């Protein structure tokens, strides 16, 4: 099994039934793990990975922790799964183009308090 396959499997745990804070931690941990792995050369860091990680961090800021984690995991999808993803249309963001910039943005998002969901009336 390759390093990238091991990484994919390590991030496959379910967050169903967890508290909001635990879901946020899982999302932050997934993004951090992927950024660290890409920095070590476990996979390539290109436009696809930039888009996925930027979208993941933006979604984390919005308090959508499960979606954030799913978007981060897309950064390490096999090439054949990338064709029809909406991530391909996500614009590259200034300040979120390198692993260092993404790490800084993640630190900001990590420090934000959890968002409260308003009840639907």
Helices and strands as residue ranges (DSSP letters): H 3-10, H 20-39, H 47-61, H 65-74, G 79-81, G 86-89, H 99-111
